[in-house]
Amino acid sequence: MRIVIAGATGVIGRPLVRQLLAAGHDVVGLTRTEAGVKALAAAGAEGRQVDVLDRAALAPLMVGADAVMHQATALPARLGPRGVRKQLAPTNRLRTEGTANLLAAAEAAAVPRFLAQSIAFAYDGGPEGGPRDEDASFGREPPGPFAEAAAALRSLEAQVRAHPGGTVLRYGLFYGPGSAFAPDGATAADVRRRRLPLVGGGASVASFIHVEDAAAATLAALGGPPGTYNVVDDEPAPAREWLPAYARALGAPAPPHVAPLVAWLFGGAMALHWSTRLAGASNARARRVLGWAPEVPSWRLGFSFVRHDAPVAAPAPA
């Protein structure tokens, strides 16, 4: 198959390109930089320098494609407590206008499949009630400056589901090479400096996914029925469990404990939400429908690779 990937040099784009090539697909990677084109060529893919906000430039690239994968984001390495709306605005635009442009180009070229990146940590409600499946309420209760980002996610998902071959992939928190949780990533730096505290009882539940497993799930979705899928590992975990374990994996000091009011004063509404109100996600649908299962089934195992960033082998192509 001929696959066009927007965001081909990003955190998930890099392993995704590699796994697609290993599975025998032809890959056209879209990137905004000349350096990205060179990196894609070195990986064995066809690189094209283009901005997904330029609709006219996209149309010729879709001719003959069998699928489009929208993995484009423009997130900063670290979201600060001030200016969050401004920091999220470029990615919001990629998820609204960029999605519309990619879909229009794909539909004009009669591309049968369209897969797009969403997130598995925007489910409504708190950690009570257990892991959420894909039918749970999503993105309706965003905190403060995350409201526009949640609206952009809902727009992306609605646009993709309107395509007859549209698939939405709600990824968990990425860890592994190139991610914020990598040894040289922003989250790792915050943990080493004790800037990522446990808030209250540490009940906020996160779902993680190694970037190699995220890429493998995307390949599985390419051959599966259109739909919405959580792409997460098997063990949603409260912060009181995963954060100290992550600190130990880094060889970092134990995280401090702070009250929710302190988190709100220093980090704002979004920091408070993330540290107290996240709900984990279930991967049952992806397992059942796509026949996919994570090679790294739990962050408990995955974090053991973090300190030295030991590679995790990608699953062999089916």
N, C-alpha and C positions, 0 to 999 in steps of 0.2 A: 504493500500500500504506500501511497505518497501522502505524507503527513506534513502539514504546515503548523508550526508551533510559534505562537507569539509569546515573548518572554523566554526565549530558548536558552539564554545565558544566566537565568536566575537560579535561585536555590534549588528548586525542583526541576527547572528546565535542563540543567546540566546532566543529572542522572537520567532524566527522561530521554534526552537525545541519545545518550549512550545505550540505554536499554532498547530503544526503538531500533537503532542501527544493529544491535546484536541480534534482534529478532528478525532482521532481514528487510526492514522497511526503508524506504527512501525518505529522508528528512530535509525539509526546508525550514531553517530556523530564522525567525525574524528578530532583529536586534536594532537598537537605536544607535549603536556605535560601530566605528570601523574596527576597533579592537574586538568587539563581539563577533564580527564577521570572520576575522582571522581565527578566533578561538573555535568557532563552529567548523571552519574548514579543517583545522588541525584535528578535530574530533571525527572527521569523516562526513560531516553534513554539508549541505549547501546553505551558506549564510547570505542573508539579504538585509541590508541596512534600510530600515523603514520605520516610520512612526505609525502606530496603529490609530492615531488620531487623524491621519491623512487618508481619508476613505478612498480617494482616487488612486493612490499609490498601491493600495492593497489588491484591487481587483485583478490585475494581471497575474499576481502571485498565486491565486486560487485555481487557476485553470488546470484541470487534470488532477486536482487533489481529491483524495478519498476521505480525508478528515481534517478538521481544524481543531487545534488545542489552544485555548486561551489561558495562558499562565502569566500574563503580563501584570506586574504591579510596580509601584515606584515608592515603596515604603522606606523611610529613613532607618538607619541602623538602630536608633533608639527613639522612642516616642517620649518627648519631654512633657512635663505637667503643664507647661504653658505653650500656647500656639499649636495645640493638637489639631485643631480644625485645618490650619494651614498645612501642617505636616501630612495630613491624610488626604488633602484635596487632590493631589495628582493621581493617587490610586483610585479615589472615588470617580474621577473623570475617566480613567481607563476602564472602570467597571460599568460605567453608564454609556458614555459616548464611544469609548473604545470597543465595547461589546457590540454596540449597534453597528459600528463600521465593519467589524470582522464578520458579523452575521450577514450584513448586506452583501459584502463581497463573496462570502461563501454561498449564499443563496443565488446570486447572479451566475455563479459558476456551477450551480447544481451539486454542491458538495454534500454528500448524504449524512455525514456525521459532524457534530460540533460538541466539543467537550470544554468545560470551563471550570476554573478554580473558584471555589467559595471557601468558607471556613466552618468548622464544627464547634466554635466557641462563641456563638451568638444566639444560643437557644434562650428562650425567655424563662423567667422564674429563677429560683436559686438552686443550690445543690440538693435540696430535698426532692424526693421522688425518683431518684436513680437516674441512670444514663438515658439520654433522650434518643428516640429514633427519628427518622427523617420526616415523620408526620407531625412532630411536636411543633408548637408555636415557635417561630423563628424571627429574630430581629425586630420585635415589636416593642421591647422595653429597653431601649439603649440608654446608657448613662451619658448625660451631658454632651460633650463634643463627639461622642461616638454615634449620635443620632444620624448625622449625614452619612457616615460610613455604613451604618446599618441600612439606610435607605438605598444606598448605592448597591449593596449586596442583594437586597430584594429586587432591585431593578435588573441586575445581571441575571439573577435566577429566573425571573419571569421571562426575560427575553430569550434565554437559552431554552427554557421549557416550551416556548412557542415554536421552536424549530422541531420538525418531525423526528430528527435524529439527535435532539439535544440531550446532553447529560451534564448534570451539575455534580461536582465532586467537592464535598465539604471536608476539607483536610483538617486534621488535628494540628496541634502545635508541632512545628518541624524541629527535629534535632538531627545532628549529623553534620558533615562537612558543609561549610558555607552558611549555616544557620546561625541565629542569635545564640543558640545553646552550644555551638562549637567552642573549643577552648579559646579561640580568638574572637568570639562573638560578644555582642553587647550585653546579653544576659549573663554570660560567664563573668564579664568584667564587673557587673553590678554585684553578683554574688560574692566575688572575691573581696570587694570593698564593703560588704555587708550593707549594701544599698537596696537589697530585695528582701524585705522582712516578712515574717509570718504575721498575718493580721488577725487579731482576735484568736479564735480557736483553730484557724487554718483549715476551715471547712470547704473553701472554694475548690471545686473539682475540675481538674484539667484532663484532657485526653491528648496523648502524644502520638506522633508517628515519625519513624525514621524516614529520611528523605528517599532512601532506596526503596523502602516499602511503599511510599507515596507514589513513586514512579511506577512500580510494579502494579499497583492498583489501577493506575491510569491506563496501562496497557491492557489490563483485564477489562476495564470499562469500554475500551475501544472495540472489543469483540463481543461485548454484552449488550443487553437491551437498554435503550435510552431510559433515563430516570435520574433520581437524586440519590446519592450514596454518601454516607459518612465513611471517611477513610481515616481510621484511627486504630490504635492497637487494642489489645484485649482487656486492658486494665485501667479504666478511668481512676484517677487517684486524687485525694484531697491534698492540699498544699502541705499540710502537716506531715505527710509521708514523702511526697516527691521532692520538696525543696531541700530538706536536710540531706536526703540521699544524693541529690545533685551536687550539693556543696561538698559532701564527702568525696564524690567522684572527681571533683576538681582539685581536691586537697585544700579546699577553702575553709575559712572559719564557719562555725554554725551560724545560721541566719538569726538575726535578732527578732524579738517579739515586740509588736507595737499594738496599741489599741486602734480600733477602726477610726476613731476621731483623728488620731495622728495621721493615719494613711490619707484621710480626706484632706486634712490641712496641708500636707506636703505634696500630695499627688493629685488631688482633685477627685471629681466624681468618677472618672473612668478608672483610676487606680483603685479606688474603693470597691467599685463593681468587680473588677477583675480579681481582687484579692478576697472577696467575700461571697460573690454571687454566681460564679461560673458553675454550669452543670456539665457533667461528662456526657459523652456520646457513645452510642452503641454501633458496632460494625456488623451486626447480625445480617442486615440486608445485603451488604457487599459480599459477605461470606456465602450467603444462600443463593443469591442471584448471579453473582459474577464468578463464584468459585474461587474467590481470592481469600488468602489469609496472610497476615503479616509474618515475614521471616523472623522479625524481632517482636515476639508477642507481647512484651511488656517493657516499659521504660526501666524497670528494675534491672533487666538484662542490658538494655540499650545504654543506660547511663554508665555501665561498667566500661564502655568503650570511650567515654567522653574525654577522660583526662589526656590520653595520648592520641585521641581521634583515630583509633584503630578502625580500619575499613570494615564494613559489613558487606559480604558478598551479595550481589544482586541475584535474585532467583533466576534459574535457567529458563529461557523462553519455552513456552509450551509448544 
